Amino acid sequence: MRLSELIKEYCLNELKDEKTKNWFDQKLNSIKTDQDFFITFALINKKIPRGQLQLNPGQIQNIQLKYPEFNIDNWTLDQLCRFSLLMYYPLLRVQSITTLISVADTREQVTIYKSIPYLANASHFASIVVNGIRTNIIDVFDAIALNNPYPASNFSQDEWNQMVLKAIFMERPIYQIKYVDQRKNKKLAHILFDYARERWAASRRVTPELWRMMRGCLTEELFLEMRKQMVEGDEPSQQAMLKVIKESNLDVAQKWLNTQSIKTGNISWDQIGSDFLHKNQALQNTSKA
């Protein structure tokens, strides 16, 4: 079964009101113009609830086995119905999506960007997604950058680097960027080290996840500069810098590490990112209390 058919089936099964179910089913099979498509997309706000999906373990396993990249746990019912609508509209074009995003609210934009990777003509929308990373709305940026396979498959190196740099600047969880290790590159490493220099000069912290992007790109010059900063850095940053030094094949770095009475441990990069994210969330919750 194609993903479009499976998502449609799940949507209809989740819609308990027969009148709403019939309306949605009819729309999926009858929309022929952009105007009708836009109106229906907007009407989902009024007709379909925002609640979490009530899928049984068998349904979840079924979609995971057939489409492992698609994480249905991240979708609510209204989002899934909009996704289905996007897949079933036969005339979906770049202009259609551009217009839709221009009038969509934040929640609708999130759904659009989450949906694009799974559309039949997904590669046609690369310029739209690249433009989307310019947003200052965290939820929209996260929909593009995090847990989304699209950027890794469709962004050029410069576009990819721009997205990762912005994620670092916004302190978004880098470990949730799909294929972040596979697409690291020397140009990005030097961009991020320059960014770290600017932060140090302003006596501001650097997210420890930045150092994940330095793997395989550490030079003697960068190591010596980084070593100076380790004295004043906070513990998560020190831990991350030590890890990238340990993983490097730089002789001067390894010799220095061997002279230090430092236990680097076996913490993973994902754990470093997760710990930093949860610490930030805890601080934000405390400040709001």
CYANA upper distance limits for C-alpha pairs under 8 A (distance plus 0.5 A):
  1 MET  CA      5 GLU  CA      6.87
  1 MET  CA      6 LEU  CA      6.91
  2 ARG  CA      6 LEU  CA      6.77
  3 LEU  CA      7 ILE  CA      6.52
  3 LEU  CA     67 TYR  CA      8.14
  4 SER  CA      8 LYS  CA      6.65
  4 SER  CA     84 SER  CA      6.92
  4 SER  CA     87 MET  CA      6.55
  4 SER  CA     88 TYR  CA      7.69
  5 GLU  CA      9 GLU  CA      6.66
  6 LEU  CA     10 TYR  CA      6.76
  6 LEU  CA     63 ILE  CA      8.43
  7 ILE  CA     11 CYS  CA      6.62
  7 ILE  CA     80 LEU  CA      7.73
  7 ILE  CA     84 SER  CA      6.66
  8 LYS  CA     12 LEU  CA      6.71
  8 LYS  CA     81 CYS  CA      8.07
  8 LYS  CA     84 SER  CA      6.33
  9 GLU  CA     13 ASN  CA      6.61
 10 TYR  CA     14 GLU  CA      6.65
 11 CYS  CA     15 LEU  CA      6.83
 11 CYS  CA     77 LEU  CA      7.48
 11 CYS  CA     80 LEU  CA      7.21
 11 CYS  CA     81 CYS  CA      6.47
 11 CYS  CA     84 SER  CA      8.40
 12 LEU  CA     21 LYS  CA      6.45
 12 LEU  CA     24 PHE  CA      8.49
 12 LEU  CA     25 ASP  CA      7.91
 14 GLU  CA     53 LEU  CA      7.55
 14 GLU  CA     54 GLN  CA      7.55
 14 GLU  CA     77 LEU  CA      7.90
 15 LEU  CA     20 THR  CA      7.54
 15 LEU  CA     21 LYS  CA      6.14
 15 LEU  CA     48 ILE  CA      8.34
 16 LYS  CA     20 THR  CA      8.48
 16 LYS  CA     21 LYS  CA      7.72
 17 ASP  CA     21 LYS  CA      6.63
 18 GLU  CA     22 ASN  CA      6.56
 19 LYS  CA     23 TRP  CA      6.70
 20 THR  CA     24 PHE  CA      6.64
 20 THR  CA     47 LYS  CA      7.22
 20 THR  CA     48 ILE  CA      7.96
 21 LYS  CA     25 ASP  CA      6.62
 22 ASN  CA     26 GLN  CA      6.50
 23 TRP  CA     27 LYS  CA      6.71
 24 PHE  CA     28 LEU  CA      6.77
 25 ASP  CA     29 ASN  CA      7.20
 26 GLN  CA     30 SER  CA      6.66
 27 LYS  CA     31 ILE  CA      6.36
 27 LYS  CA     40 THR  CA      8.03
 28 LEU  CA     84 SER  CA      8.31
 28 LEU  CA     85 LEU  CA      6.57
 28 LEU  CA     88 TYR  CA      6.49
 28 LEU  CA     89 TYR  CA      7.73
 29 ASN  CA     88 TYR  CA      7.93
 31 ILE  CA     36 ASP  CA      6.59
 31 ILE  CA     37 PHE  CA      6.59
 31 ILE  CA     89 TYR  CA      7.03
 32 LYS  CA     36 ASP  CA      7.61
 32 LYS  CA     37 PHE  CA      8.06
 32 LYS  CA     89 TYR  CA      7.84
 32 LYS  CA     90 PRO  CA      7.85
 32 LYS  CA     91 LEU  CA      7.78
 33 THR  CA     37 PHE  CA      6.72
 33 THR  CA     91 LEU  CA      7.92
 34 ASP  CA     38 PHE  CA      6.53
 34 ASP  CA     91 LEU  CA      8.21
 34 ASP  CA     96 SER  CA      7.23
 35 GLN  CA     39 ILE  CA      6.73
 36 ASP  CA     40 THR  CA      6.61
 37 PHE  CA     41 PHE  CA      6.58
 37 PHE  CA     89 TYR  CA      7.85
 38 PHE  CA     42 ALA  CA      6.75
 38 PHE  CA    100 LEU  CA      7.39
 39 ILE  CA     43 LEU  CA      6.64
 40 THR  CA     44 ILE  CA      6.98
 41 PHE  CA     45 ASN  CA      8.45
 41 PHE  CA     82 ARG  CA      6.88
 41 PHE  CA     85 LEU  CA      7.88
 42 ALA  CA     46 LYS  CA      8.48
 43 LEU  CA     47 LYS  CA      6.72
 44 ILE  CA     48 ILE  CA      5.79
 44 ILE  CA     78 ASP  CA      7.14
 44 ILE  CA     81 CYS  CA      8.23
 44 ILE  CA     82 ARG  CA      7.82
 45 ASN  CA     49 PRO  CA      8.05
 45 ASN  CA     78 ASP  CA      7.83
 48 ILE  CA     77 LEU  CA      7.89
 48 ILE  CA     78 ASP  CA      6.17
 49 PRO  CA     77 LEU  CA      7.11
 49 PRO  CA     78 ASP  CA      6.46
 50 ARG  CA     76 THR  CA      6.45
 50 ARG  CA     77 LEU  CA      6.16
 50 ARG  CA     78 ASP  CA      5.63
 50 ARG  CA     79 GLN  CA      8.16
 51 GLY  CA     76 THR  CA      6.31
 51 GLY  CA     77 LEU  CA      6.43
 51 GLY  CA     78 ASP  CA      8.09
 52 GLN  CA     75 TRP  CA      7.83
 52 GLN  CA     76 THR  CA      5.23
 52 GLN  CA     77 LEU  CA      6.62
 53 LEU  CA     75 TRP  CA      7.92
 53 LEU  CA     76 THR  CA      6.25
 53 LEU  CA     77 LEU  CA      6.18
 55 LEU  CA     59 GLN  CA      6.56
 55 LEU  CA     60 ILE  CA      7.07
 56 ASN  CA     60 ILE  CA      7.03
 57 PRO  CA     61 GLN  CA      6.55
 58 GLY  CA     62 ASN  CA      6.51
 59 GLN  CA     63 ILE  CA      6.96
 60 ILE  CA     64 GLN  CA      6.66
 60 ILE  CA     72 ILE  CA      7.92
 61 GLN  CA     65 LEU  CA      6.57
 62 ASN  CA     66 LYS  CA      6.87
 63 ILE  CA     67 TYR  CA      6.10
 63 ILE  CA     68 PRO  CA      7.74
 63 ILE  CA     70 PHE  CA      8.26
 63 ILE  CA     72 ILE  CA      8.45
 64 GLN  CA     68 PRO  CA      5.14
 64 GLN  CA     69 GLU  CA      8.22
 64 GLN  CA     70 PHE  CA      7.53
 64 GLN  CA     71 ASN  CA      7.82
 69 GLU  CA    149 PRO  CA      8.01
 71 ASN  CA     75 TRP  CA      8.44
 75 TRP  CA     79 GLN  CA      6.48
 75 TRP  CA     80 LEU  CA      6.60
 76 THR  CA     80 LEU  CA      6.64
 77 LEU  CA     81 CYS  CA      6.71
 78 ASP  CA     82 ARG  CA      6.79
 79 GLN  CA     83 PHE  CA      6.64
 79 GLN  CA    108 GLU  CA      8.28
 79 GLN  CA    111 THR  CA      6.20
 80 LEU  CA     84 SER  CA      6.69
 81 CYS  CA     85 LEU  CA      6.71
 82 ARG  CA     86 LEU  CA      6.76
 82 ARG  CA    111 THR  CA      7.73
 83 PHE  CA     87 MET  CA      6.87
 83 PHE  CA    111 THR  CA      7.49
 83 PHE  CA    112 ILE  CA      7.79
 83 PHE  CA    115 SER  CA      6.18
 84 SER  CA     88 TYR  CA      6.71
 85 LEU  CA     89 TYR  CA      6.64
 86 LEU  CA     92 LEU  CA      7.85
 86 LEU  CA    115 SER  CA      8.20
 86 LEU  CA    119 LEU  CA      8.07
 87 MET  CA    119 LEU  CA      6.35
 87 MET  CA    120 ALA  CA      7.93
 92 LEU  CA     96 SER  CA      6.41
 92 LEU  CA     97 ILE  CA      7.78
 93 ARG  CA     97 ILE  CA      6.98
 94 VAL  CA     98 THR  CA      6.57
 94 VAL  CA    124 HIS  CA      7.37
 94 VAL  CA    125 PHE  CA      6.53
 94 VAL  CA    128 ILE  CA      8.26
 95 GLN  CA     99 THR  CA      6.54
 96 SER  CA    100 LEU  CA      6.61
 97 ILE  CA    101 ILE  CA      6.59
 98 THR  CA    102 SER  CA      6.80
 98 THR  CA    128 ILE  CA      7.43
 99 THR  CA    103 VAL  CA      7.19
100 LEU  CA    104 ALA  CA      6.45
101 ILE  CA    108 GLU  CA      8.39
101 ILE  CA    109 GLN  CA      6.46
101 ILE  CA    112 ILE  CA      8.17
104 ALA  CA    108 GLU  CA      5.93
104 ALA  CA    109 GLN  CA      6.30
105 ASP  CA    109 GLN  CA      6.66
106 THR  CA    110 VAL  CA      6.70
106 THR  CA    137 ILE  CA      8.42
106 THR  CA    139 ASP  CA      8.04
106 THR  CA    140 VAL  CA      7.22
107 ARG  CA    111 THR  CA      6.96
108 GLU  CA    112 ILE  CA      6.79
109 GLN  CA    113 TYR  CA      6.77
109 GLN  CA    140 VAL  CA      7.00
110 VAL  CA    114 LYS  CA      6.64
110 VAL  CA    139 ASP  CA      7.30
110 VAL  CA    140 VAL  CA      5.61
110 VAL  CA    143 ALA  CA      6.02
111 THR  CA    115 SER  CA      6.54
111 THR  CA    143 ALA  CA      8.30
112 ILE  CA    116 ILE  CA      6.73
113 TYR  CA    117 PRO  CA      8.32
113 TYR  CA    129 VAL  CA      7.58
113 TYR  CA    140 VAL  CA      8.24
113 TYR  CA    143 ALA  CA      6.53
113 TYR  CA    144 ILE  CA      6.37
114 LYS  CA    143 ALA  CA      6.23
114 LYS  CA    144 ILE  CA      7.27
114 LYS  CA    148 ASN  CA      7.49
115 SER  CA    119 LEU  CA      7.33
116 ILE  CA    122 ALA  CA      6.16
116 ILE  CA    125 PHE  CA      7.96
116 ILE  CA    150 TYR  CA      8.32
117 PRO  CA    122 ALA  CA      5.99
117 PRO  CA    123 SER  CA      8.48
117 PRO  CA    148 ASN  CA      8.10
117 PRO  CA    149 PRO  CA      7.42
117 PRO  CA    150 TYR  CA      5.80
118 TYR  CA    122 ALA  CA      7.00
121 ASN  CA    125 PHE  CA      8.22
122 ALA  CA    126 ALA  CA      8.13
123 SER  CA    154 ASN  CA      7.28
125 PHE  CA    129 VAL  CA      6.98
126 ALA  CA    130 VAL  CA      6.60
126 ALA  CA    154 ASN  CA      6.74
126 ALA  CA    155 PHE  CA      7.64
127 SER  CA    131 ASN  CA      6.60
128 ILE  CA    132 GLY  CA      6.67
129 VAL  CA    133 ILE  CA      7.29
129 VAL  CA    144 ILE  CA      7.63
130 VAL  CA    134 ARG  CA      8.25
130 VAL  CA    155 PHE  CA      7.82
130 VAL  CA    159 GLU  CA      7.34
132 GLY  CA    140 VAL  CA      8.32
132 GLY  CA    141 PHE  CA      7.69
132 GLY  CA    144 ILE  CA      8.03
133 ILE  CA    141 PHE  CA      6.17
133 ILE  CA    144 ILE  CA      7.50
133 ILE  CA    145 ALA  CA      8.27
133 ILE  CA    163 MET  CA      6.99
134 ARG  CA    141 PHE  CA      8.41
135 THR  CA    140 VAL  CA      7.58
135 THR  CA    141 PHE  CA      6.78
136 ASN  CA    141 PHE  CA      7.74
137 ILE  CA    141 PHE  CA      6.73
138 ILE  CA    142 ASP  CA      6.46
139 ASP  CA    143 ALA  CA      6.72
140 VAL  CA    144 ILE  CA      7.19
141 PHE  CA    145 ALA  CA      6.57
142 ASP  CA    146 LEU  CA      5.59
142 ASP  CA    172 ARG  CA      8.28
143 ALA  CA    147 ASN  CA      8.14
143 ALA  CA    148 ASN  CA      7.56
144 ILE  CA    148 ASN  CA      6.63
144 ILE  CA    150 TYR  CA      8.26
144 ILE  CA    151 PRO  CA      7.95
145 ALA  CA    151 PRO  CA      7.59
145 ALA  CA    163 MET  CA      7.62
145 ALA  CA    167 ALA  CA      8.26
145 ALA  CA    177 ILE  CA      6.45
145 ALA  CA    178 LYS  CA      8.50
146 LEU  CA    173 PRO  CA      8.26
146 LEU  CA    174 ILE  CA      8.29
146 LEU  CA    176 GLN  CA      5.69
146 LEU  CA    177 ILE  CA      5.10
146 LEU  CA    178 LYS  CA      7.27
147 ASN  CA    176 GLN  CA      6.07
147 ASN  CA    177 ILE  CA      6.12
147 ASN  CA    178 LYS  CA      6.11
148 ASN  CA    177 ILE  CA      7.55
148 ASN  CA    178 LYS  CA      6.59
149 PRO  CA    153 SER  CA      7.14
149 PRO  CA    178 LYS  CA      6.09
149 PRO  CA    179 TYR  CA      8.17
150 TYR  CA    154 ASN  CA      6.46
150 TYR  CA    155 PHE  CA      8.35
151 PRO  CA    155 PHE  CA      5.56
151 PRO  CA    160 TRP  CA      7.31
152 ALA  CA    160 TRP  CA      7.80
152 ALA  CA    178 LYS  CA      7.36
152 ALA  CA    179 TYR  CA      6.88
152 ALA  CA    180 VAL  CA      8.29
152 ALA  CA    183 ARG  CA      7.62
155 PHE  CA    159 GLU  CA      5.96
155 PHE  CA    160 TRP  CA      6.02
156 SER  CA    160 TRP  CA      6.51
157 GLN  CA    161 ASN  CA      6.53
158 ASP  CA    162 GLN  CA      6.61
159 GLU  CA    163 MET  CA      6.84
160 TRP  CA    164 VAL  CA      6.83
161 ASN  CA    165 LEU  CA      6.51
161 ASN  CA    188 LEU  CA      6.15
162 GLN  CA    166 LYS  CA      6.68
163 MET  CA    167 ALA  CA      6.67
164 VAL  CA    168 ILE  CA      6.64
164 VAL  CA    174 ILE  CA      8.12
165 LEU  CA    169 PHE  CA      6.65
165 LEU  CA    191 ILE  CA      8.47
165 LEU  CA    192 LEU  CA      7.34
166 LYS  CA    170 MET  CA      6.53
167 ALA  CA    171 GLU  CA      6.35
167 ALA  CA    172 ARG  CA      5.56
167 ALA  CA    173 PRO  CA      7.97
167 ALA  CA    174 ILE  CA      7.40
168 ILE  CA    172 ARG  CA      6.74
168 ILE  CA    174 ILE  CA      7.74
168 ILE  CA    207 THR  CA      7.40
168 ILE  CA    209 GLU  CA      8.16
168 ILE  CA    210 LEU  CA      7.10
171 GLU  CA    207 THR  CA      7.03
172 ARG  CA    277 LEU  CA      8.27
173 PRO  CA    177 ILE  CA      7.98
173 PRO  CA    209 GLU  CA      8.36
173 PRO  CA    273 GLY  CA      6.61
173 PRO  CA    274 SER  CA      7.82
173 PRO  CA    277 LEU  CA      6.84
174 ILE  CA    180 VAL  CA      8.01
174 ILE  CA    209 GLU  CA      6.92
174 ILE  CA    273 GLY  CA      7.27
175 TYR  CA    180 VAL  CA      7.84
175 TYR  CA    209 GLU  CA      8.24
175 TYR  CA    269 TRP  CA      7.78
175 TYR  CA    270 ASP  CA      5.81
175 TYR  CA    273 GLY  CA      6.27
175 TYR  CA    274 SER  CA      7.99
179 TYR  CA    183 ARG  CA      6.89
180 VAL  CA    184 LYS  CA      6.83
181 ASP  CA    213 MET  CA      7.90
184 LYS  CA    188 LEU  CA      7.31
184 LYS  CA    189 ALA  CA      8.12
184 LYS  CA    213 MET  CA      6.45
185 ASN  CA    189 ALA  CA      6.83
185 ASN  CA    213 MET  CA      8.24
185 ASN  CA    217 CYS  CA      8.30
186 LYS  CA    190 HIS  CA      6.80
186 LYS  CA    214 MET  CA      8.42
186 LYS  CA    217 CYS  CA      6.36
187 LYS  CA    191 ILE  CA      6.76
188 LEU  CA    192 LEU  CA      6.58
188 LEU  CA    213 MET  CA      7.93
189 ALA  CA    193 PHE  CA      6.66
189 ALA  CA    213 MET  CA      6.35
189 ALA  CA    214 MET  CA      5.70
189 ALA  CA    217 CYS  CA      7.08
190 HIS  CA    194 ASP  CA      6.71
191 ILE  CA    195 TYR  CA      6.81
192 LEU  CA    196 ALA  CA      6.63
192 LEU  CA    210 LEU  CA      7.50
192 LEU  CA    213 MET  CA      8.46
193 PHE  CA    197 ARG  CA      6.75
193 PHE  CA    222 LEU  CA      8.48
194 ASP  CA    198 GLU  CA      6.94
195 TYR  CA    199 ARG  CA      6.89
196 ALA  CA    200 TRP  CA      6.63
196 ALA  CA    206 VAL  CA      6.72
197 ARG  CA    201 ALA  CA      6.58
198 GLU  CA    202 ALA  CA      6.86
199 ARG  CA    203 SER  CA      6.68
199 ARG  CA    204 ARG  CA      5.45
199 ARG  CA    205 ARG  CA      6.84
199 ARG  CA    206 VAL  CA      7.06
200 TRP  CA    204 ARG  CA      6.18
200 TRP  CA    205 ARG  CA      7.43
200 TRP  CA    206 VAL  CA      8.26
205 ARG  CA    233 GLY  CA      8.22
206 VAL  CA    210 LEU  CA      7.73
206 VAL  CA    237 SER  CA      7.76
207 THR  CA    237 SER  CA      7.40
207 THR  CA    276 PHE  CA      8.46
208 PRO  CA    212 ARG  CA      8.36
208 PRO  CA    236 PRO  CA      6.49
208 PRO  CA    237 SER  CA      4.97
208 PRO  CA    238 GLN  CA      8.40
208 PRO  CA    239 GLN  CA      8.46
208 PRO  CA    240 ALA  CA      6.08
208 PRO  CA    241 MET  CA      8.08
208 PRO  CA    272 ILE  CA      7.85
208 PRO  CA    273 GLY  CA      7.94
208 PRO  CA    276 PHE  CA      8.13
209 GLU  CA    213 MET  CA      8.09
209 GLU  CA    240 ALA  CA      7.66
209 GLU  CA    269 TRP  CA      8.06
209 GLU  CA    272 ILE  CA      7.56
209 GLU  CA    273 GLY  CA      6.37
210 LEU  CA    214 MET  CA      7.85
211 TRP  CA    215 ARG  CA      7.66
211 TRP  CA    240 ALA  CA      6.64
211 TRP  CA    241 MET  CA      6.61
211 TRP  CA    244 VAL  CA      6.97
212 ARG  CA    240 ALA  CA      7.99
212 ARG  CA    244 VAL  CA      7.37
212 ARG  CA    269 TRP  CA      7.29
214 MET  CA    218 LEU  CA      6.62
214 MET  CA    244 VAL  CA      7.45
215 ARG  CA    244 VAL  CA      6.35
215 ARG  CA    247 GLU  CA      7.61
215 ARG  CA    248 SER  CA      7.28
216 GLY  CA    247 GLU  CA      8.38
216 GLY  CA    248 SER  CA      6.56
216 GLY  CA    249 ASN  CA      8.27
218 LEU  CA    222 LEU  CA      6.73
218 LEU  CA    223 PHE  CA      6.91
218 LEU  CA    245 ILE  CA      8.33
218 LEU  CA    248 SER  CA      7.28
218 LEU  CA    250 LEU  CA      7.80
219 THR  CA    223 PHE  CA      6.52
219 THR  CA    250 LEU  CA      7.62
220 GLU  CA    224 LEU  CA      6.65
220 GLU  CA    250 LEU  CA      7.69
220 GLU  CA    252 VAL  CA      7.43
220 GLU  CA    253 ALA  CA      7.99
221 GLU  CA    225 GLU  CA      6.91
222 LEU  CA    226 MET  CA      6.50
223 PHE  CA    227 ARG  CA      6.47
223 PHE  CA    245 ILE  CA      8.28
223 PHE  CA    253 ALA  CA      7.30
224 LEU  CA    228 LYS  CA      7.14
225 GLU  CA    229 GLN  CA      7.38
226 MET  CA    230 MET  CA      6.97
226 MET  CA    241 MET  CA      8.18
227 ARG  CA    231 VAL  CA      7.92
229 GLN  CA    233 GLY  CA      6.54
230 MET  CA    237 SER  CA      8.21
230 MET  CA    238 GLN  CA      6.07
230 MET  CA    241 MET  CA      7.99
233 GLY  CA    237 SER  CA      6.53
233 GLY  CA    238 GLN  CA      6.45
234 ASP  CA    238 GLN  CA      6.67
235 GLU  CA    239 GLN  CA      6.52
236 PRO  CA    240 ALA  CA      6.72
236 PRO  CA    272 ILE  CA      7.81
236 PRO  CA    276 PHE  CA      7.94
237 SER  CA    241 MET  CA      6.55
238 GLN  CA    242 LEU  CA      6.52
239 GLN  CA    243 LYS  CA      6.69
239 GLN  CA    264 THR  CA      7.40
240 ALA  CA    244 VAL  CA      6.88
240 ALA  CA    269 TRP  CA      8.38
240 ALA  CA    272 ILE  CA      7.73
241 MET  CA    245 ILE  CA      6.74
242 LEU  CA    246 LYS  CA      6.54
242 LEU  CA    264 THR  CA      6.96
243 LYS  CA    247 GLU  CA      6.70
243 LYS  CA    264 THR  CA      7.09
244 VAL  CA    248 SER  CA      6.65
245 ILE  CA    250 LEU  CA      8.47
245 ILE  CA    253 ALA  CA      6.69
245 ILE  CA    254 GLN  CA      7.69
245 ILE  CA    257 LEU  CA      8.26
246 LYS  CA    253 ALA  CA      8.33
246 LYS  CA    254 GLN  CA      7.31
246 LYS  CA    257 LEU  CA      7.89
246 LYS  CA    264 THR  CA      8.42
248 SER  CA    253 ALA  CA      8.11
248 SER  CA    254 GLN  CA      8.24
249 ASN  CA    253 ALA  CA      8.42
249 ASN  CA    254 GLN  CA      7.85
250 LEU  CA    254 GLN  CA      6.76
251 ASP  CA    255 LYS  CA      6.59
252 VAL  CA    256 TRP  CA      6.70
253 ALA  CA    257 LEU  CA      6.63
254 GLN  CA    258 ASN  CA      6.68
255 LYS  CA    259 THR  CA      7.12
256 TRP  CA    260 GLN  CA      7.19
257 LEU  CA    262 ILE  CA      8.32
267 ILE  CA    271 GLN  CA      6.92
267 ILE  CA    272 ILE  CA      7.56
268 SER  CA    272 ILE  CA      6.88
269 TRP  CA    273 GLY  CA      6.78
270 ASP  CA    274 SER  CA      6.54
271 GLN  CA    275 ASP  CA      6.43
272 ILE  CA    276 PHE  CA      6.74
273 GLY  CA    277 LEU  CA      6.65
274 SER  CA    278 HIS  CA      6.70
275 ASP  CA    279 LYS  CA      6.58
276 PHE  CA    280 ASN  CA      6.69
277 LEU  CA    281 GLN  CA      6.72
278 HIS  CA    282 ALA  CA      6.59
279 LYS  CA    283 LEU  CA      6.79
280 ASN  CA    284 GLN  CA      6.70
281 GLN  CA    285 ASN  CA      6.64
282 ALA  CA    286 THR  CA      6.66
283 LEU  CA    287 SER  CA      6.71
284 GLN  CA    288 LYS  CA      6.80
285 ASN  CA    289 ALA  CA      6.78
